[in-house]
């Protein structure tokens, strides 16, 4: 798969307090926002290619959009997919390099 395709699958890393605490354990866990149509195998291949690491497992969750209201107009945010990527021991991703 081409590298451009990998960046279509991985939209952005999710850098929250909870996700940074999970990245410090023996089997580091990283969270990414990914394309809704991507499979676990595609996510694994994209992470391994882009960050040059070995992935142990990938778990995904579809986050449902919250209902929002502005005045009388009511709608909802779009659904999105979150991927929990666990790396093999000894591998890590430096997401905040240079800060």
C-alpha positions in Angstrom: 0.0 0.0 0.0 1.3 3.5 -0.8 2.3 5.9 2.0 -0.3 8.4 0.9 -3.0 5.8 1.5 -1.7 5.3 5.1 -2.2 9.0 5.9 -5.8 8.7 4.6 -6.4 5.9 7.2 -4.7 7.6 10.2 -6.2 11.0 10.6 -4.6 12.2 13.8 -3.2 10.9 17.1 -5.4 11.5 20.2 -3.3 13.3 22.7 -5.2 13.4 26.0 -4.1 13.0 29.6 -5.5 9.5 29.7 -3.8 8.4 26.5 -0.4 9.7 27.5 -0.6 7.8 30.8 -1.4 4.6 28.9 1.7 5.1 26.7 4.1 4.7 29.6 3.4 1.1 30.6 5.3 -2.0 29.4 3.1 -2.6 26.4 2.5 1.0 25.2 -1.0 1.9 24.1 -1.6 4.7 21.6 -4.9 6.2 20.4 -5.6 7.4 16.9 -8.6 8.9 15.1 -8.9 6.7 11.9 -11.1 6.6 8.9 -14.6 5.1 9.5 -14.2 2.6 6.6 -10.7 1.3 7.7 -10.3 -2.2 9.0 -8.0 -3.4 11.9 -5.6 -4.9 9.4 -5.3 -1.6 7.4 -4.8 0.3 10.6 -2.0 -2.1 11.7 -0.3 -1.8 8.4 -0.5 2.0 8.3 0.9 2.4 11.9 3.7 0.0 11.2 4.6 1.8 8.0 4.3 5.4 9.1 6.0 5.1 12.6 8.3 2.1 11.8 7.2 0.0 14.8 5.7 -3.5 15.4 2.0 -3.6 16.4 0.8 -6.2 18.8 -3.0 -5.6 18.5 -5.5 -3.1 17.3 -9.0 -2.5 18.9 -11.5 -0.1 17.4 -14.5 1.8 18.7 -17.0 3.9 16.7 -17.7 7.1 18.6 -21.3 8.3 18.0 -21.7 12.0 17.3 -23.3 14.1 20.1 -26.5 16.0 19.5 -25.9 19.7 19.3 -28.2 22.7 19.3 -27.7 26.3 18.2 -30.9 28.3 18.9 -33.8 26.5 17.2 -31.6 24.5 14.9 -30.7 21.1 16.2 -28.4 18.6 14.6 -25.6 16.2 15.6 -21.8 15.8 15.1 -20.5 13.2 12.7 -19.6 9.7 13.9 -15.9 8.9 14.0 -13.7 5.8 14.7 -11.1 5.6 17.5 -8.3 3.0 17.3 -6.4 1.6 20.4 -3.0 0.5 19.1 -0.9 -1.7 21.4 2.8 -2.0 20.4 5.1 -4.9 21.0 7.4 -4.7 24.0 10.5 -2.4 23.3 8.7 -0.3 20.7 7.4 3.2 21.2 6.1 6.2 19.2 7.3 9.7 20.0 4.3 11.8 19.1 5.4 15.1 20.7 9.0 15.1 19.4 10.6 18.5 19.3 8.2 20.2 21.8 
